[in-house]
């Protein structure tokens, strides 16, 4: 990767940090060649701090690291788009982002995916989703099958509310099945996009 640091008097290229899962812009920092290399080597986003005059790994004090997923230079090779997964609030004020936005996907389906993932990683007593994960993949797959059949049955009638209710049930359980297999809608979208091309 070639970055044109010489374009800036201080030799620091802007780095836009985006949450890889939600698409939210988290913050803006600056990187020199050393900061970029440390980011790549460590897997934790590192900047050159103009106030500290040294390399600074985001989260080195708070523990709220930005775990690197990808780095892409822009068309002029003078700005970086860094996709990462935050380990906590990004802003020093405690906000999710430095733009005081909640770090949640704008699309409710993706937010629902996050909730499902949370129920799997941190089971909640009495949670339907946590209970389904506890029963295992066979129970989850069976539930998807049942919901698919119910949707097909409702599709033959003209009851909008029942049809949409069954469609929602199927999608909900499908999301649980994807998460149980270690995937999400992102991977499905990638497959569909390749087929579209």
C-alpha positions in Angstrom: 0.0 0.0 0.0 1.4 3.4 -1.1 0.4 6.5 0.9 1.4 10.0 -0.2 2.4 11.4 3.1 4.5 14.1 1.3 1.2 15.8 0.4 0.9 17.2 3.9 3.4 19.5 5.5 3.5 17.5 8.8 3.7 14.2 6.9 0.5 12.9 8.5 -2.3 11.4 6.4 -5.9 11.5 7.6 -7.3 8.2 8.6 -11.1 7.9 8.8 -12.1 5.1 11.2 -15.3 3.3 10.4 -17.0 0.5 12.3 -16.7 -2.6 10.1 -20.0 -4.0 11.4 -22.3 -1.0 11.6 -20.8 1.3 8.9 -20.7 4.3 11.4 -17.8 6.7 11.2 -16.2 6.5 14.6 -13.4 9.1 14.5 -10.7 10.8 12.5 -7.0 10.4 13.3 -3.7 10.9 11.6 -1.1 8.3 10.5 2.5 8.4 9.4 4.3 5.5 7.9 5.3 4.1 11.3 1.7 4.4 12.7 0.3 2.6 9.7 2.9 -0.2 10.0 2.2 -0.6 13.7 -1.5 -0.8 13.0 -0.9 -3.6 10.5 1.5 -5.5 12.7 -0.4 -5.2 15.9 -4.0 -5.4 14.6 -4.8 -2.4 16.8 -5.4 1.0 15.2 -2.5 3.3 16.0 -2.2 7.0 15.1 0.5 9.6 15.4 -0.7 12.0 18.1 0.1 15.6 17.3 -0.5 16.6 20.9 1.6 13.9 22.4 4.2 14.0 19.5 4.4 10.2 19.5 2.6 7.0 18.3 -0.6 6.5 20.1 -2.6 3.3 20.0 -6.3 4.0 20.5 -7.3 2.3 23.8 -3.8 2.1 25.3 -5.2 3.7 28.4 -8.9 2.9 28.4 -8.7 -0.6 26.9 -11.2 0.5 24.2 -9.0 -0.7 21.3 -10.0 -0.5 17.7 -9.4 -3.9 16.3 -8.3 -3.7 12.7 -10.3 -5.3 9.9 -9.1 -3.5 6.8 -7.3 -0.5 5.4 -8.0 1.1 2.0 -6.4 4.2 0.6 -8.5 6.7 -1.4 -8.2 7.3 -5.1 -5.4 9.9 -4.5 -3.5 7.7 -2.0 -3.5 10.5 0.6 -6.4 9.5 2.9 -7.0 6.1 4.6 -10.3 4.4 5.3 -9.7 2.1 8.3 -12.4 -0.4 9.1 -12.3 -1.7 12.7 -14.3 -3.2 15.5 -14.3 -1.1 18.6 -13.9 -2.7 22.0 -15.9 0.0 23.7 -16.8 3.7 23.4 -14.5 5.5 21.0 -14.6 9.1 22.2 -12.8 10.3 25.3 -16.2 11.6 26.5 -17.5 8.1 26.7 -19.7 8.5 23.5 -19.8 5.6 21.0 -18.3 7.9 18.3 -16.4 11.2 18.3 -19.4 12.6 16.4 -21.7 11.8 19.4 -23.7 9.2 17.5 -24.9 5.9 18.8 -22.8 3.2 17.1 -25.8 1.2 15.8 -26.6 0.1 12.3 -29.1 2.4 10.6 -30.9 -0.7 9.3 -33.0 -2.4 12.0 -32.2 -5.9 10.5 -28.5 -5.4 11.2 -29.3 -4.1 14.7 -31.3 -7.3 15.2 -28.3 -9.3 14.1 -26.3 -7.6 16.8 -28.9 -8.4 19.5 -28.9 -12.0 18.4 -25.1 -12.2 18.5 -25.2 -10.6 22.0 -27.7 -13.3 23.2 -25.4 -16.0 21.9 -22.2 -14.5 23.5 -23.9 -13.5 26.7 -26.9 -15.7 27.4 -29.7 -14.1 29.2 -31.9 -16.2 31.5 -35.4 -16.5 30.1 -34.4 -15.2 26.6 -36.0 -17.1 23.8 -32.9 -16.6 21.6 -30.5 -17.7 24.3 -32.6 -20.8 24.9 -32.7 -21.7 21.2 -28.9 -21.4 21.0 -28.6 -23.6 24.1 -30.7 -26.3 22.3 -28.2 -26.4 19.4 -28.1 -26.3 15.7 -30.7 -29.1 15.1 -33.4 -27.3 17.1 -32.6 -24.0 15.3 -32.6 -25.5 11.8 -35.9 -27.3 12.7 -37.5 -24.0 13.7 -36.4 -22.4 10.4 -38.1 -25.3 8.6 -41.3 -24.9 10.6 -41.4 -21.2 10.0 -40.8 -21.7 6.2 -43.7 -24.1 6.0 -46.0 -21.7 7.9 -45.0 -18.9 5.5 -45.8 -21.0 2.5 -49.2 -21.9 3.9 -50.0 -18.2 4.6 -48.8 -17.2 1.1 -51.8 -19.2 -0.4 -54.3 -16.9 1.4 -54.9 -13.2 1.3 -54.4 -12.2 4.9 -51.7 -9.6 4.8 -51.1 -9.5 8.6 -50.7 -13.2 8.9 -48.4 -13.4 5.9 -46.2 -10.6 7.1 -46.1 -12.1 10.6 -44.9 -15.5 9.3 -42.4 -13.7 7.0 -41.0 -11.9 10.0 -40.9 -15.2 12.0 -38.9 -16.9 9.2 -36.5 -14.0 8.8 -35.9 -13.8 12.6 -35.1 -17.5 12.9 -33.0 -17.4 9.7 -30.9 -14.8 11.4 -30.5 -17.0 14.4 -29.4 -19.9 12.1 -26.9 -17.8 10.3 -25.4 -16.7 13.6 -25.3 -20.3 14.9 -23.3 -21.2 11.8 -20.9 -18.2 12.4 -22.2 -16.1 9.5 -24.4 -13.0 9.0 -26.3 -11.1 6.4 -23.1 -9.5 5.2 -21.8 -12.9 3.8 -25.2 -13.6 2.2 -25.2 -10.2 0.6 -21.7 -10.8 -0.8 -22.9 -14.1 -2.4 -25.9 -12.4 -3.9 -23.7 -9.5 -5.2 -21.3 -12.0 -6.9 -24.3 -13.7 -8.5 -25.7 -10.4 -9.7 -22.5 -9.5 -11.5 
